[in-house]
Amino acid sequence: MGANSMADDTFRVIVAGAGVAGLFMAEKLKKAGIDFSVYEKADEVGGTWRDNTYPGLFVDVLSRQYEFPFQPNYDWSRTYAPAPEIQAYIEKVADDRNLRKYIRFNTEITEARFTDNLWHIKTADGKTEIADVFICATGFLHAPIFPEIEGRESFAGPSFHSGAWDHSVPMAGKRWGVIGGGASGIQITEALSYEKCEVTQFIRRAQWIHIRENPYTAWWERIFLRLPFAYQLRQNFLWKFINKADRWRIEPGAARAAMEEEFKKPLETIRDPELRAKLTPTYKLGGTRIAKSDQNYYEAVQKPNVHIETGDIARIRPEGVELADGTLVELDVLVYATGFDAHAYMRPIKTFGLNGITIDELWKDSIFSYRGVALPGFPNLFMLYGPFAPVNNVPVPIGLDQEIGYILRLIKMARERQSVVVPTLEATEAFVARLQEALPNTVFYGNKNWYSDKTGTPVLWPFDQEEHKAMFADMAPEDLEFIPRDPAANP
């Protein structure tokens, strides 16, 4: 396919990733009548919910916060649905909306290069496709991180990352080690505690944990949500409640201190003062993502088959984990619940913009974006939940709906002008400066967490839902540069 094939009467979009964001984008592109393809490196939709299958995994927001607005689900089994149920729902959306025919499975994008005012997309099989627009729906938790610990490759037993669970390994009768004290480490340790095995969790610092009930959905609620207008009324109430309830994260005040006191109460149920001290956080609530527990992690760690080790790990040995004081914890299985590179975004795709600039070069000093969806120097490239997206304080369906609506309007503007569109560097810097001014008011600021880049700046949205909506309602054409498609017409 040559560059001339992308004339005004043909317009094509390529989307990278068939997770929640990619399917959302696909549905909207389909409705808009735009020709598109979704390239998915795996053989199924689902993204992080397809890949993460570890025991104890459940969605850490209300199940109804994880629904596509165009496809309600009235039948969640629990308030916080288990992971297989989330994955089944995503697959159902792909089937019901007839989206699979647009997806090229087992097709990994390795390079995306903007040249001749078009995107040249190269895949792992050596083929190159051309598109007018490249949309990265690659998520921000897809690149596993392994800790740099001496001897990591020497462990004699099975070892794997939580994002690639080995289900061939039986739980019962094994001595399990779980490295990591974040959300996955807590959920895995909790789940293993109820199996006939020994489990040792290695944590560097105690995490804030939300111990909460996870009741089954009542039959009457499933019927109620099917009544005319009931579902939308319930969702509207939910969004408003979340917007108000989460303000302590972005605004200092008495509510923040009260919330921290509330989170400390479950720690009082730990009878052993030494264990309680190990699990008591020493940083402010919300400084890292709050782990969620639906089977009471604090009860689980008091079981006789569960052990907590704090401090540094000296090295991994074939027999197990050696602590800094020389103690050897002998293990049969080792799990790395050590998270993901939250700032990988579209990487490892090699992405080249104007004049051959790469994403790595653009972000060499800090991670940034324009409105979380675009980058200076990369025309007609858009990201879903890119840098400074509202990961923590705007429900995913709302955030995606607003981002996608804005992207589609940008595409429409560019097509009408027979141009490609890119945010200016000045507008991007102004956007980032505004957010950085607000970030010190948030709980995310001043803590070591996966939100922050190497400069220590949390790469998060520091405002509420209404501010996010208002931003995308304003097209701000003065922030944008429209480059004519005909290279000869370029200034």
N, C-alpha and C positions, 0 to 999 in steps of 0.2 A: 504494500500500500504506500503510495507516494504522498509527498506533502501536498500536492495539488488536489488530492482527493478530498481534502478538508475545506472545500469551498463553502460559501454561505448556505447552500442548500443541504449540506451535510454537516452534522455537528455531533460529536461523540464525547462521552465522558467515561473515564475508567476510574473505578473505585477499588482501593486496596483494602481488603478485609471484609469478611462476612459474619462479623459479630453483631452485637446489638446496634452499634452505630452504622455499620455497613448496610444492614437490612433496613434500618430506618431511612437511610439515604436512598436506597434502592426503591423503596415504596414511593417516596416523594418524586424521584426522577421518573418513575413509571407513570405516575399521575400527571406529571408535567409534560408527558409525551416526548421526553428527551431520550435519544439513543444512548445506551450505556451498557457496560459490562462490569461485573464485580469479579475481581481476581482473588481467589482464596487459596492459600498455600496448603491447607489441609483438605481432607475429604468430606468435611461436614461443616455446617454453620455453627455458630455459637461462641467463637473466640475463647475468651478466658473461661467461660462456663463449660465449653467442650474440653478444654485442656486440664482444668483443675478438677480432680475427682477424688481428692483425699477424704478420708473418713472424718465426719463431723462438720463438713462444709455446708453452710447455709447462707442465704442472702442476709447481709447485715443492715439492710434497711427494710421497711415494711414491704411485703410482697407487692402491694398495689403501687408502690413507687417504682416498680420495675416493669411496668406494662407499657407497651406501645399505645399511644392514645388512639390509634386507629383500630386496635384489636384488644378490647377489654378481656380480662380473664376473671370469670366469676367464681372459679372453682379452686383457688389456692387451698391446699389442705391445711396450712398453718399461717399464722400471722407473719412469720419469717420462714419462707419456703426453703426446703432442702435443695441443694444444688441440682440433683437430677431432675427435679420438677421445673426449675428455671430453664435448664437445657431443653427439656421436652417442650416447654412453652415456646422457646425461640424456634425450635424446629417446626412446630405447628404453624407459627407465623409465616415461616418461609414456604410451607406447603399451602396454607390457606390463601396467601396473597400471590401465589404462583410466581414466587421470586427465584426459585431454583433455576429456571430456564435462562436467567440472566447471569448466573454464577458459573465461573470457570474454576472448578475444583482442582486441587493438586497443581495449581499454577502459581508459583511463587515469583513475585516481582523482585528482581535483583538490582535494577537500575532504572531511574527516571531522569530524562535529560530534556530540558527546555531549549529548543533550537528551532529556527525558522518560524517562531511564534506558535509552535506546537509542542506537545509532550510526546517524546519517543520513549515508550515503555518496553524495557527488555525483561524477559522472563528467564527462569533457570534452564529452560529447555533450549535457550539460544535464540528464540524468536523475538522480534521487535514489532510492537503495535504502535499506532499513532492515535493520539486523542487531542481534543481541544482543551479539555479540562482534566486534571488529575486530582482526585480526592482521596486523602489518607484517612481511612477509618480503621486505623491499626491499633487503636487503644493505647493505654499508657502502662499496662501491666502485662506485658507479653514476653519480656526478655529476662529470664531468670538470672538472679545474682547468686553466686557461690562465694562464701567467705574465703579470704586469703589466709588459710591455716596450713601450717607446715604438715606435710604428710597426708594431705587430703586424699590422694590417690592410693594410699597404701592400705586403707581399711579392707579387711579380708572378707567381710560379709556384704550383703546387698546394701547399697547406698544410692539415694536419689533425691532430687529436689521435690518439694511438695507439689510443684506444678506439673510433675510427670510421675505420678504415683505408680509404683509397681504393685499391681494387684495380685501378682503371682506369689507374693511373699505372705505366708500366713501370719496372723497377728498373735494367736495364742501360742504360749510356750516360748516366746522370744523375749530377748532383752533389747528393748527399743531405746534409741537415743534420738531426741528431737532438738536440733540446734535452732534457736530462734524464739523470741518472746513476744512476737507480734501476733496479729490476728490468726494467721494460719498455724503458728506454733501452739497457740492457746487452744484452738479448736481441735487440732490433732491430739494434743496431750489429753484433753478432756475426753475425746472419743476413745483413745487407747486405754484410758484409766478403767473403762468398763469392760475391757477384754481380759482374758486370762493371760496377762503378760506383765512384765516389769517395764516401766517407762521412766526414763530420766530426761528432764527438760533442762537445757543449758540456756540461760538467759544472761545478757549483759546488764540490763537494767529492767526494773519492774515496769509494767505497763498499766495504764488505766484500763479497767475492764468494766463493761456494762453488763451486769448480771440481770437478765430479764426473762420473764416468762414467755413461752412460745405456744400459746394455746391453739388447738385445732379450730378451724373455721366452723361456726355453727351453721346448721342447715338453713335456718331462717335467714341468715345473712346472705347466703348464696341466692335464695329466692328474692330477697328484697332488692338486691343489686340489679336484678333483671327487670324490675318495674320501670315504666316510663320515667325518664329523667333522674331516677334514683342514683344510678351510677355516676353521672356527671356531677350531681349535687354532692355526693360523698367525696369524689375526687377534688372538687373545688374546696370543700371544707378541709380536706387533708393537706392540700398545698398551702392554704392560709395558716393552718395550725403549725406546719413545719416552718414556715417563714417566720412566725412569731417565736416558736419554741427554740429555734436555733440562733436567735439574735445574740445570745451570750458568747457565741464563737467570734463574732465580729465587732461587738461593742463592749467595752469595759463597763463594770458596774456591779451592783449587789447580786444580780442574777448569776454572774459568773462564779462568785465566791460561794453562793448557796448551792450551785450545781456541784462544785468540787466537794463540799461537805456531804452531799447526798451520795456521791460516788465512793466516799471513804467508808460508809456504813457497812457494806458487805464484808470489808476486810476484818471487821470485828468478829466475824464468825470463825476466823482461823484461830484455833485454840493455842497452838504452839507459837509463843512470841518470837522465836527465832525465824520461823517460816513466815510469820506475818511481816516481820521486818524485811525479809527478802523480797516480798511481793508488794511492798508499799512504795508507790512512785515518789520520786523526789523532784519532779518537775510539774509545771502547772497543767491542769486538766485540758485536754485538747491539743497539747503541744505535739503529739503524734496522733495518728488515726486511732480512735478508741476501739479496742477489740470488743467483740460481742460474744457473749456466752449464753447459750440457752439451756445448758444442763448444769449450771453452776460450777464454774471452774474452781472456785475456792473450796467447794466440797470435794471435787475430784482430786485436787493436789494433797488432800489430807488422807487419802486412801493409802493403805500400807504398801501398795505396789507402785506408788508414784513418788518420785524424788526430784527435787529442784536443786540445781547447781548454779550459783552465780559467779561472776567474775570472768576472767579471761581463760581461754583455752590455749594451752601451750602448743599442743600438736595433736594430730590424729595418728594413732598407731594401728597396726593390723588388728589388735585385740579390742580397741575402743578409743576413748577420748582421754587424753592426759591433761589434767588441769594445771594451772600455773604453780600450784604448791607441790606438784609431782604426783598427786593422786591419780590413779588410773581407774576409770569407770569402764568396766568390761561390757561390751555390747555385741549383739548379733546383727542388728539392723540399725542403719544411721539415716536419718531424714534431715535434709537441709530445708528448714522452714524460714529461709533467709530473704524472701521477697523478690522483688523485680526492680529492674532499672526503670523507674517511673518517668525518666526523661529521655527514653529511647525514641518514643513516638514512632515516626515512620522508619527509623533505622532498625535493621542494618541495610535497608534499601539505599543505594548510592544515588543521591538526589542532587541534580545540577540545575542551577538557575541561570539568570542572565550572566553573560560573560564567563560562564563555567564555574561560578561560585557554588560551593557545596554547602550542604546543611551543617556539616562539621565545622567548616570555616565560619559560617554565619554565627554559630553558637559557641565558638571557641572560648569566649570570655564569660558568657552568661546565656541562659535559656530565655527566650522571649518570643512574642508573637504580636500580631495586631488583632485585638479582640478575641484571641484564642483560636482563630480560624485561618489566618493568612500570614504571609511573611514578605517583607520587603525583598526585592530581588528575585522573587519566584512567582511570576505572573500565572494566573489561572491555576494556581495550586491552593487547595483548601484543606484544612484539617478539621476533624471532628474531635472535640475535647483535646485540643492542643494546649500549649502553655498558657497558663492563667485562665483555664476553663474552670467552671464552678464545681469542682470535684466534691466538695464537702458541704456546700450550703445551698445548692439548688438541685431539686430532684432530677434524675437523669432524663426522664421523658420531657420535662419542661426545657431543660438546657439544650437537648438535642433538637427539639422542635424549633426553638428560637435560632439556633445556629444554622440549621438547614434552611429555614425560611430566608434568612439573610443571605446565605450562599446562593440560593436560587435567584434571589433578586439581583445580586451582583452579576451572575451569569447572564441574566436577561438584559441588564444595562450594557454589559460588554458586547453582547451579540447585536443589540440595536445600534451600537456605535461601530460595529465591525472591528472590534478591538479585543485585546486581552487586558485584564485588569490586575493591578498590583497595588498594595498600600505603599504610601511613601515612607521613607525612613523617618522623616520628621513626625508624621502622624503616629507611627509605631512607637517612637521614643516618648511622645506625649502620652500615649495610652499607658505604657509601662510606668512612666513617672507618676501618673495619677494613682495607679494601683500601689506602687511602692510607698507613696505617701500615706495610704490608708492601712497598709499591712501591719505597722507597729501596733495598731489598735486591736489586732486579732490575736487569738490564742495560738495561732500557727507560728507567730514570729518569735525569734530568739531561741528556738529549740532545734536540736538535731533530729531531723525527720526526713522521710523520703519525699516530702513536698519540696524541700529546698534544693537549689542548685549549689554549685561549688562556692558561690559568693555568699551563701547563707540566706539568700532571698527565697521565701516560700513562693513557688510558682503556682499561685492559687488566686481565685477570684475573692476579693475581700469585702464584697458588698452582698446585698440580699437579692431575692428573686425579682423584686420590682425594678431594681437598678439594672439587672441583667436584661430584663424585657425592654426597658427604656433605651438601653444602648443599641440593641438590634433594631428597634423601631426607627432610629435615626440612621439613614443611609450614609450621611456625612460624605457626600461626593468630593468635598474638598480634600479629604484624606487619601483619595485614590488617584492613581495615574492610569489613563487609558491609552495603551500603545496600539496604534493602527496595525491591522493584520498584515498589510502589505509592507514588507521591510523597507521598500524604497520610499515609503511615505513617512518613515520614522524621522523625528527631528534629529 
